[in-house]
Amino acid sequence: MAELESARVPLGAGVPNAALADPAATLPARHSALVRLTHWITTLCFLALLVSGAEIVISHPRFYWGETGNVLTTPLFKLPIPSSRPLVPTGYGYVLPDQNGWSRYLHFQAAWVVVLTGLLYAISGWFTGHFRKSLLPDSADLSWRAFSRSIASHLRFEPPSEAEAWSYNVLQRLSYLFVIFVLFPLVIWTGLAMSPAFVSAFPASVTVMGGQQSARTIHFFVSLALLLFLLVHVLMICVAGFRSRMRAMITGRAGTHRAGT
């Protein structure tokens, strides 16, 4: 999912000279086949995880800190929504339909697909140099001037030029690196820490977090951060040119605008 949006770079940067001289020339792929495949698998699984995760939260919309938590325990905080279980106190006089069965099954299956897809993406990105070439910022890009210019450009919703489909700017690179190497591993770790089978084999995975209820609470907030990233990500794609950016992630070719269109 971290590969959809295109960056803002100087006109012509990263674009093959032959392509600039002859717009009809064959352009190299913007995204490799493996990047596109793992992107769309992750996208579908992430949507499945959001829907099923929301159903799981509805069954007990109360969050705790520590090892244990139940309806007799004072929650750390609670969501102001009705529950799908009659024994959970929410302040509402009714309960929602219980969808806990299929939602947990789908959540579990989609999570393992994401883990395996992520491993494939990480291993491939390491050996092909994808992270170094496409996501690791240059030292010049880490200057405050370059960083502030990138932030200002995003806040003004400036449309990118045609040549900007060939690289990522510093803000995008740092955001994608944070999502790929911090948020995704953390949401997977906290998810596994709520699994009794996994915790029995690796008890330290939940101990360092302060308990299974702590892991559940952290898992919830990391999921919200990933959802926020997804919403901003889609918004930036629309600003940059939805059809061209989607075409780049589906076919691998960076779309360019023709004169008068």
BELVENUR-V452830 format. One record per backbone hydrogen bond with DSSP energy under -0.5 kcal/mol. CO is the residue of the C=O (numbers start at 1). NH is the residue of the N-H. Records with the same first field share a line. If there is no record, write none. Layout:
# BELVENUR-V452830
CO->NH + NH
This chain:
# BELVENUR-V452830
1->4
7->9
10->13
12->15
16->19 + 20
17->21
18->22
22->25
32->36
33->37
34->38
35->39
36->40
37->41
38->42
39->43
40->44
41->45
42->46
43->47
44->48
45->49
46->50
47->51
48->52
49->53
50->54
51->55
52->56
53->57
54->58
55->59
56->60
57->60
58->61 + 84
60->62
61->79
63->76 + 77
66->213 + 214
70->73
77->63
79->81
83->96
85->88
87->89
97->99
99->103
100->104
101->105
102->106
103->107
104->108
105->109
106->110
107->111
108->112
109->113
110->114
111->115
112->116
113->117
114->118
115->119
116->120
117->121
118->122
119->123
120->124
121->125
122->126
123->127
124->128
125->129 + 130 + 131
129->133
130->134 + 135
131->135 + 136
135->137
138->141 + 142
139->142
140->143
143->147
144->148
145->149
146->150
147->151
148->152
149->153
150->154
151->155
152->156
153->158
154->157
161->164
162->165
163->166
164->167
167->7
169->173
170->174
171->175
172->176
173->177
174->178
175->179
176->180
177->181
178->182 + 183
179->184
182->186
183->187
184->188
185->189
186->190
187->191
188->192
189->193
190->194
191->194
192->195
194->196
195->199
196->200
197->201
198->202
202->205
203->206 + 207
204->208
206->209 + 211
207->210
211->215
212->216
213->217
214->218
215->219
216->220
217->221
218->222
219->223
220->224
221->225
222->226
223->227
224->228
225->229
226->230
227->231
228->232
229->233
230->234
231->235
232->236
233->237
234->238
235->239
236->240
237->241
238->242
241->245
242->246
243->247
244->248 + 255
245->249
246->250
247->251 + 252 + 253
248->252
252->30 + 31
258->261
